[in-house]
Amino acid sequence: MLTLVQINTMLKLQNAMNEKVNPQWLDAGYAYLRAAMMESVEAIDHHGWKWWKAQHKDLPQLQMEMIDIWHFALSDYLIKHKGNLDAAANDVVASLEGKNTLTFDGTDYDYKNSDLLANLQLMTGLCAANRFSSDLFMQIATQCELSGTTLYEQYVGKNVLNFFRQDNGYKDGSYIKVWNGKEDNEHLVEVLSSLDINADDYSDLIYSGLAARYPK
């Protein structure tokens, strides 16, 4: 389960990234749950759904899709609360206190006892109807072998790395992606392994760790 500190950190980072794209993003009318719906469909493809041919679940890709969906879901929470980080965080926390079932289109779904593919389809339908259930999302994350801790680490790591890239010339092509024989993603993994995930300044520590390694 995610903690309030972790949720606050992720919402703060998401708001900052969205502002980097468009300072007026809260009023831009972006359809974040539509984006989450499309990522959910991609997740279904990575799981495999064709009964007429052999398919294999691609767990790493499923996990990556879940991180992307969470980016869009957090953005939707922020819009819902007009950018108020505390209100959005409290809403996320409240929505994680699930009742194991939800009603959609007049049907009750027991997602705690449904398989991964059925839950991915349910999340897709909810997003298509401009709704999101964080508790359903976390159930799917668990089925994708993502704990709250792992979700937080991967989300924050990817977000900070994106900021770091932008701050070091990603747009104009001057950014160096391979340092000392390792891609930046590999350096990120090493930085993350050295940090306390419960630190209040976790995201700042990640950025500092990358900066200390980056060639001057």
Secondary structure, 3 states (H helix, E strand, C coil): CCCHHHHHHHHHHHHHHHHHHCCCHHHCCCCHHHHHHHHHHHHHHHHCCCCCCCCCCCHHHHHHHHHHHHHHHHHHHHHHCCCCHHHHHHHHHHHCCCCCCEEECCEEECHHHCCHHHHHHHHHHHHHCCCCCHHHHHHHHHHCCCCHHHHHHHHHHHHHHHHHHHHCCCCCCCCCCEECCEEHHHHHHHHHHCCCCCCCCHHHHHHHHHHHHCCC
